[in-house]
């Protein structure tokens, strides 16, 4: 019980000392200075992460088509899976393109 109380006291003193040591700095990179830039970078990261996942799910959907072997129920499942993969990829890539277009237009409007 005493060791738990001393741990809380130690953590409290460390946080007080850390807070009084200087000014707060942004944990983000210096090039991310505004919210639109942050959103653009976040969407770019989302696209970079999701493209390999999308390609794996397209391959998986192809395997479902091959493994269906004419079975109507399994073919319907494979078609539904392929439709969902394509719709998801359109949504992700469409959001990135739309944000890029809006960001470019806003940058052109504010620079003139």
Backbone as JSON Lines, residues from 0, in Angstrom:
{"i":0,"aa":"X","n":[0.82,-1.19,0.0],"ca":[0.0,0.0,0.0],"c":[0.86,1.25,0.0]}
{"i":1,"aa":"X","n":[1.96,1.2,0.78],"ca":[2.85,2.36,0.84],"c":[3.56,2.54,-0.49]}
{"i":2,"aa":"X","n":[3.92,1.45,-1.15],"ca":[4.62,1.56,-2.42],"c":[3.7,2.15,-3.49]}
{"i":3,"aa":"X","n":[2.42,1.85,-3.44],"ca":[1.47,2.41,-4.39],"c":[1.31,3.91,-4.17]}
{"i":4,"aa":"X","n":[1.27,4.32,-2.9],"ca":[1.17,5.75,-2.59],"c":[2.44,6.48,-3.01]}
{"i":5,"aa":"X","n":[3.59,5.86,-2.81],"ca":[4.84,6.52,-3.22],"c":[4.94,6.6,-4.74]}
{"i":6,"aa":"X","n":[4.4,5.61,-5.43],"ca":[4.38,5.66,-6.9],"c":[3.52,6.82,-7.39]}
{"i":7,"aa":"X","n":[2.34,7.0,-6.8],"ca":[1.47,8.12,-7.18],"c":[2.15,9.46,-6.87]}
{"i":8,"aa":"X","n":[2.81,9.55,-5.74],"ca":[3.52,10.78,-5.37],"c":[4.65,11.06,-6.36]}
{"i":9,"aa":"X","n":[5.41,10.02,-6.71],"ca":[6.5,10.18,-7.67],"c":[5.98,10.62,-9.03]}
{"i":10,"aa":"X","n":[4.92,9.98,-9.52],"ca":[4.36,10.35,-10.83],"c":[3.8,11.76,-10.8]}
{"i":11,"aa":"X","n":[3.22,12.16,-9.69],"ca":[2.69,13.51,-9.57],"c":[3.8,14.54,-9.59]}
{"i":12,"aa":"X","n":[4.9,14.28,-8.88],"ca":[6.02,15.21,-8.86],"c":[6.72,15.28,-10.21]}
{"i":13,"aa":"X","n":[6.8,14.15,-10.91],"ca":[7.41,14.15,-12.23],"c":[6.57,14.95,-13.2]}
{"i":14,"aa":"X","n":[5.26,14.8,-13.15],"ca":[4.41,15.56,-14.07],"c":[4.44,17.05,-13.77]}
{"i":15,"aa":"X","n":[4.53,17.42,-12.5],"ca":[4.64,18.84,-12.14],"c":[5.97,19.4,-12.64]}
{"i":16,"aa":"X","n":[7.04,18.66,-12.45],"ca":[8.36,19.12,-12.9],"c":[8.41,19.2,-14.42]}
{"i":17,"aa":"X","n":[7.79,18.27,-15.08],"ca":[7.78,18.28,-16.55],"c":[6.96,19.44,-17.08]}
{"i":18,"aa":"X","n":[5.87,19.76,-16.43],"ca":[5.01,20.85,-16.89],"c":[5.67,22.2,-16.69]}
{"i":19,"aa":"X","n":[6.51,22.34,-15.69],"ca":[7.12,23.63,-15.43],"c":[8.47,23.81,-16.13]}
{"i":20,"aa":"X","n":[8.89,22.82,-16.92],"ca":[10.23,22.89,-17.5],"c":[10.31,23.77,-18.74]}
{"i":21,"aa":"X","n":[9.21,24.11,-19.38],"ca":[9.3,24.95,-20.58],"c":[7.97,25.06,-21.27]}
{"i":22,"aa":"X","n":[8.03,25.59,-22.47],"ca":[6.8,25.78,-23.24],"c":[6.41,24.49,-23.95]}
{"i":23,"aa":"X","n":[5.17,24.41,-24.33],"ca":[4.67,23.24,-25.04],"c":[5.02,23.35,-26.52]}
{"i":24,"aa":"X","n":[5.4,22.24,-27.1],"ca":[5.72,22.2,-28.51],"c":[4.76,21.24,-29.2]}
{"i":25,"aa":"X","n":[4.49,21.52,-30.45],"ca":[3.6,20.67,-31.22],"c":[4.28,19.34,-31.52]}
{"i":26,"aa":"X","n":[3.58,18.22,-31.31],"ca":[4.19,16.93,-31.63],"c":[4.18,16.64,-33.13]}
{"i":27,"aa":"X","n":[3.45,17.45,-33.9],"ca":[3.39,17.25,-35.34],"c":[4.62,17.83,-36.01]}
{"i":28,"aa":"X","n":[4.83,17.42,-37.23],"ca":[5.96,17.93,-38.0],"c":[5.75,19.42,-38.29]}
{"i":29,"aa":"X","n":[6.81,20.16,-38.52],"ca":[6.66,21.6,-38.81],"c":[5.87,21.88,-40.08]}
{"i":30,"aa":"X","n":[5.89,20.94,-41.06],"ca":[5.15,21.21,-42.29],"c":[3.64,21.04,-42.12]}
{"i":31,"aa":"X","n":[3.2,20.48,-41.01],"ca":[1.77,20.35,-40.73],"c":[1.4,21.51,-39.81]}
{"i":32,"aa":"X","n":[1.18,22.67,-40.43],"ca":[0.93,23.88,-39.65],"c":[-0.54,24.23,-39.57]}
{"i":33,"aa":"X","n":[-1.37,23.62,-40.42],"ca":[-2.79,23.98,-40.42],"c":[-3.64,22.72,-40.46]}
{"i":34,"aa":"X","n":[-4.9,22.9,-40.16],"ca":[-5.84,21.77,-40.15],"c":[-6.04,21.18,-41.55]}
{"i":35,"aa":"X","n":[-6.2,22.0,-42.6],"ca":[-6.33,21.39,-43.94],"c":[-5.11,20.56,-44.34]}
{"i":36,"aa":"X","n":[-3.93,20.99,-43.95],"ca":[-2.73,20.22,-44.25],"c":[-2.74,18.9,-43.49]}
{"i":37,"aa":"X","n":[-3.19,18.94,-42.24],"ca":[-3.29,17.73,-41.44],"c":[-4.29,16.75,-42.04]}
{"i":38,"aa":"X","n":[-5.44,17.26,-42.48],"ca":[-6.45,16.39,-43.09],"c":[-5.92,15.78,-44.37]}
{"i":39,"aa":"X","n":[-5.22,16.58,-45.17],"ca":[-4.63,16.07,-46.41],"c":[-3.62,14.98,-46.12]}
{"i":40,"aa":"X","n":[-2.77,15.19,-45.14],"ca":[-1.76,14.18,-44.79],"c":[-2.42,12.91,-44.23]}
{"i":41,"aa":"X","n":[-3.49,13.08,-43.44],"ca":[-4.18,11.92,-42.88],"c":[-4.84,11.11,-43.98]}
{"i":42,"aa":"X","n":[-5.47,11.78,-44.94],"ca":[-6.09,11.05,-46.06],"c":[-5.03,10.38,-46.93]}
{"i":43,"aa":"X","n":[-3.9,11.01,-47.11],"ca":[-2.82,10.4,-47.88],"c":[-2.33,9.13,-47.18]}
{"i":44,"aa":"X","n":[-2.19,9.2,-45.86],"ca":[-1.8,8.02,-45.09],"c":[-2.84,6.92,-45.2]}
{"i":45,"aa":"X","n":[-4.12,7.3,-45.13],"ca":[-5.2,6.32,-45.26],"c":[-5.13,5.62,-46.6]}
{"i":46,"aa":"X","n":[-4.89,6.36,-47.67],"ca":[-4.8,5.76,-49.01],"c":[-3.58,4.86,-49.1]}
{"i":47,"aa":"X","n":[-2.46,5.29,-48.55],"ca":[-1.24,4.47,-48.62],"c":[-1.4,3.16,-47.86]}
{"i":48,"aa":"X","n":[-2.14,3.19,-46.76],"ca":[-2.36,1.96,-45.99],"c":[-3.43,1.09,-46.64]}
{"i":49,"aa":"X","n":[-4.46,1.72,-47.2],"ca":[-5.59,0.94,-47.71],"c":[-5.36,0.33,-49.08]}
{"i":50,"aa":"X","n":[-4.47,0.87,-49.89],"ca":[-4.25,0.3,-51.22],"c":[-3.77,-1.15,-51.19]}
{"i":51,"aa":"X","n":[-2.79,-1.51,-50.37],"ca":[-2.43,-2.94,-50.31],"c":[-3.56,-3.82,-49.77]}
{"i":52,"aa":"X","n":[-4.33,-3.29,-48.83],"ca":[-5.45,-4.06,-48.28],"c":[-6.51,-4.26,-49.35]}
{"i":53,"aa":"X","n":[-6.8,-3.22,-50.13],"ca":[-7.78,-3.33,-51.21],"c":[-7.32,-4.37,-52.22]}
{"i":54,"aa":"X","n":[-6.05,-4.35,-52.58],"ca":[-5.56,-5.31,-53.57],"c":[-5.66,-6.74,-53.03]}
{"i":55,"aa":"X","n":[-5.39,-6.93,-51.74],"ca":[-5.53,-8.27,-51.16],"c":[-6.99,-8.74,-51.19]}
{"i":56,"aa":"X","n":[-7.93,-7.83,-50.92],"ca":[-9.33,-8.22,-50.95],"c":[-9.83,-8.47,-52.37]}
{"i":57,"aa":"X","n":[-9.26,-7.8,-53.37],"ca":[-9.62,-8.1,-54.76],"c":[-9.12,-9.49,-55.13]}
{"i":58,"aa":"X","n":[-7.91,-9.84,-54.7],"ca":[-7.39,-11.19,-54.95],"c":[-8.25,-12.23,-54.24]}
{"i":59,"aa":"X","n":[-8.64,-11.92,-53.0],"ca":[-9.51,-12.84,-52.25],"c":[-10.84,-13.04,-52.96]}
{"i":60,"aa":"X","n":[-11.38,-11.96,-53.49],"ca":[-12.64,-12.06,-54.23],"c":[-12.47,-12.92,-55.48]}
{"i":61,"aa":"X","n":[-11.32,-12.79,-56.14],"ca":[-11.04,-13.65,-57.29],"c":[-10.98,-15.12,-56.9]}
{"i":62,"aa":"X","n":[-10.36,-15.4,-55.75],"ca":[-10.34,-16.78,-55.27],"c":[-11.74,-17.28,-54.98]}
{"i":63,"aa":"X","n":[-12.61,-16.42,-54.46],"ca":[-13.99,-16.84,-54.22],"c":[-14.7,-17.2,-55.53]}
{"i":64,"aa":"X","n":[-14.42,-16.43,-56.59],"ca":[-15.01,-16.76,-57.89],"c":[-14.49,-18.1,-58.4]}
{"i":65,"aa":"X","n":[-13.21,-18.36,-58.26],"ca":[-12.64,-19.61,-58.73],"c":[-13.16,-20.78,-57.92]}
{"i":66,"aa":"X","n":[-13.25,-20.6,-56.61],"ca":[-13.69,-21.68,-55.74],"c":[-15.2,-21.93,-55.8]}
{"i":67,"aa":"X","n":[-15.95,-21.02,-56.39],"ca":[-17.4,-21.21,-56.49],"c":[-17.74,-22.37,-57.43]}
{"i":68,"aa":"X","n":[-17.01,-22.53,-58.52],"ca":[-17.16,-23.63,-59.47],"c":[-18.59,-23.82,-59.95]}
{"i":69,"aa":"X","n":[-19.25,-22.7,-60.2],"ca":[-20.6,-22.79,-60.76],"c":[-21.71,-22.87,-59.72]}
{"i":70,"aa":"X","n":[-21.39,-22.97,-58.46],"ca":[-22.39,-23.0,-57.4],"c":[-23.01,-21.61,-57.28]}
{"i":71,"aa":"X","n":[-24.32,-21.52,-57.51],"ca":[-24.99,-20.21,-57.56],"c":[-24.9,-19.44,-56.24]}
{"i":72,"aa":"X","n":[-25.02,-20.13,-55.13],"ca":[-24.97,-19.45,-53.83],"c":[-23.57,-18.87,-53.58]}
{"i":73,"aa":"X","n":[-22.55,-19.65,-53.92],"ca":[-21.19,-19.17,-53.72],"c":[-20.82,-18.09,-54.74]}
{"i":74,"aa":"X","n":[-21.37,-18.19,-55.96],"ca":[-21.14,-17.14,-56.94],"c":[-21.77,-15.83,-56.5]}
{"i":75,"aa":"X","n":[-22.95,-15.9,-55.92],"ca":[-23.61,-14.7,-55.41],"c":[-22.79,-14.09,-54.27]}
{"i":76,"aa":"X","n":[-22.24,-14.93,-53.41],"ca":[-21.38,-14.44,-52.32],"c":[-20.12,-13.78,-52.88]}
{"i":77,"aa":"X","n":[-19.52,-14.37,-53.91],"ca":[-18.32,-13.8,-54.51],"c":[-18.63,-12.47,-55.2]}
{"i":78,"aa":"X","n":[-19.77,-12.39,-55.88],"ca":[-20.16,-11.14,-56.53],"c":[-20.41,-10.04,-55.51]}
{"i":79,"aa":"X","n":[-21.08,-10.4,-54.41],"ca":[-21.35,-9.42,-53.36],"c":[-20.04,-8.94,-52.72]}
{"i":80,"aa":"X","n":[-19.13,-9.87,-52.48],"ca":[-17.84,-9.5,-51.91],"c":[-17.09,-8.57,-52.86]}
{"i":81,"aa":"X","n":[-17.07,-8.88,-54.16],"ca":[-16.38,-8.04,-55.12],"c":[-17.02,-6.65,-55.19]}
{"i":82,"aa":"X","n":[-18.34,-6.59,-55.15],"ca":[-19.04,-5.31,-55.17],"c":[-18.66,-4.47,-53.96]}
{"i":83,"aa":"X","n":[-18.61,-5.07,-52.78],"ca":[-18.26,-4.32,-51.57],"c":[-16.81,-3.84,-51.6]}
{"i":84,"aa":"X","n":[-15.91,-4.65,-52.14],"ca":[-14.51,-4.23,-52.25],"c":[-14.39,-3.04,-53.19]}
{"i":85,"aa":"X","n":[-15.07,-3.09,-54.32],"ca":[-15.0,-2.0,-55.29],"c":[-15.65,-0.74,-54.72]}
{"i":86,"aa":"X","n":[-16.78,-0.87,-54.05],"ca":[-17.43,0.3,-53.45],"c":[-16.55,0.92,-52.36]}
{"i":87,"aa":"X","n":[-15.93,0.09,-51.55],"ca":[-15.05,0.6,-50.5],"c":[-13.85,1.32,-51.07]}
{"i":88,"aa":"X","n":[-13.27,0.76,-52.12],"ca":[-12.11,1.42,-52.73],"c":[-12.5,2.72,-53.41]}
{"i":89,"aa":"X","n":[-13.68,2.76,-54.02],"ca":[-14.16,4.01,-54.62],"c":[-14.38,5.07,-53.54]}
{"i":90,"aa":"X","n":[-14.93,4.67,-52.4],"ca":[-15.14,5.63,-51.31],"c":[-13.83,6.18,-50.78]}
{"i":91,"aa":"X","n":[-12.86,5.31,-50.55],"ca":[-11.58,5.76,-50.0],"c":[-10.83,6.63,-50.99]}
{"i":92,"aa":"X","n":[-10.71,6.17,-52.23],"ca":[-9.98,6.95,-53.23],"c":[-10.75,8.21,-53.61]}
{"i":93,"aa":"X","n":[-12.08,8.14,-53.63],"ca":[-12.88,9.32,-53.93],"c":[-12.75,10.39,-52.86]}
{"i":94,"aa":"X","n":[-12.69,9.99,-51.6],"ca":[-12.5,10.97,-50.52],"c":[-11.15,11.65,-50.65]}
{"i":95,"aa":"X","n":[-10.12,10.89,-51.02],"ca":[-8.79,11.47,-51.18],"c":[-8.76,12.44,-52.36]}
{"i":96,"aa":"X","n":[-9.36,12.05,-53.49],"ca":[-9.38,12.93,-54.66],"c":[-10.19,14.19,-54.37]}
{"i":97,"aa":"X","n":[-11.33,14.04,-53.73],"ca":[-12.18,15.19,-53.42],"c":[-11.47,16.14,-52.46]}
{"i":98,"aa":"X","n":[-10.82,15.61,-51.44],"ca":[-10.09,16.47,-50.5],"c":[-8.92,17.16,-51.19]}
{"i":99,"aa":"X","n":[-8.25,16.47,-52.1],"ca":[-7.15,17.08,-52.84],"c":[-7.65,18.21,-53.73]}
{"i":100,"aa":"X","n":[-8.77,17.97,-54.41],"ca":[-9.33,19.01,-55.27],"c":[-9.79,20.23,-54.48]}
{"i":101,"aa":"X","n":[-10.46,19.99,-53.36],"ca":[-10.94,21.1,-52.54],"c":[-9.75,21.85,-51.94]}
{"i":102,"aa":"X","n":[-8.74,21.12,-51.48],"ca":[-7.56,21.77,-50.92],"c":[-6.81,22.59,-51.96]}
{"i":103,"aa":"X","n":[-6.7,22.07,-53.17],"ca":[-6.05,22.83,-54.24],"c":[-6.81,24.09,-54.62]}
{"i":104,"aa":"X","n":[-8.13,23.97,-54.68],"ca":[-8.95,25.14,-55.0],"c":[-8.87,26.19,-53.9]}
{"i":105,"aa":"X","n":[-8.91,25.75,-52.65],"ca":[-8.82,26.7,-51.53],"c":[-7.45,27.38,-51.52]}
{"i":106,"aa":"X","n":[-6.4,26.61,-51.84],"ca":[-5.06,27.2,-51.87],"c":[-4.94,28.24,-52.98]}
{"i":107,"aa":"X","n":[-5.56,27.98,-54.13],"ca":[-5.53,28.94,-55.23],"c":[-6.33,30.2,-54.89]}
{"i":108,"aa":"X","n":[-7.44,30.04,-54.19],"ca":[-8.26,31.18,-53.84],"c":[-7.6,32.05,-52.79]}
{"i":109,"aa":"X","n":[-6.9,31.46,-51.86],"ca":[-6.28,32.25,-50.8],"c":[-4.96,32.89,-51.24]}
{"i":110,"aa":"X","n":[-4.32,32.36,-52.26],"ca":[-3.05,32.94,-52.72],"c":[-3.24,34.13,-53.65]}
{"i":111,"aa":"X","n":[-4.42,34.31,-54.22],"ca":[-4.63,35.44,-55.14],"c":[-5.26,36.61,-54.46]}
